[in-house]
């Protein structure tokens, strides 16, 4: 382990994502040459959520760049659940669509779970359908949720020891915390999930060899919550627009302060960046850590779904 006096080494998600995307590009080319199939991804965006618009545009661009057929269906906020379920049914039946992603959150009045359950599990490139969640639970092959799968790849790529180690996951969402805990368990970690009702969260976090923060609170994980030398993965992404908050997180960093003053904000994760850099052995940056991997794994899932459809007998 890295002595605590050295600054944490970077878990470089952006670089790994680039390699994965290049591999997906090769896979798309092979599938086209051998089977005449171009993987198709359709992303469904309902409403005007500003962050979702950016995420969806990035997913569309990344899929195109890998050589996929990529479409975004944009629907108004007033779309009914019935209409959305109808669209999902059409996409399920369309053989040119291998992957379907319904961007979350959905507007009020639409039951996300019903929409997820309406997806063909073989096209569920988010890995959110209960059949895929159940496969993960049972240790069976299936489409894995992109962010947790990306985090595992990041830890493995940097050869972070997992077997027998203590992993603590902060957050219990269906998208990140719960599936990630199962993936770490599969790698023989001793896993603890903490959440908003956990007592002595700081103490549990500080026992972790691998600490993953996916709790949705800017800079929550401070230095004393990190075991010296631990690998820390930061899943959070928040905009900091207050100068005092920026100083709490980044000290007198002139670039960060300039970003707040001149561009209205800077980004931070769930981990206190300055304190973590001093204490952790490894740290994923925000941005450039987990975010790019989520998209890379989405592309891998879409390619896998297309390969499966091309080779299975119907
Ligand atoms: N919203 C935030 N993250 C995700 C994700 O991974 N998938 C979908 N569908 N929506 C999201």
Boltz pocket constraint, residues with backbone or C-beta under 6 A from the ligand:
constraints:
  - pocket:
      binder: B
      contacts: [[A, 101], [A, 102], [A, 103], [A, 104], [A, 105], [A, 126], [A, 146], [A, 147], [A, 175], [A, 294]]
      max_distance: 6.0
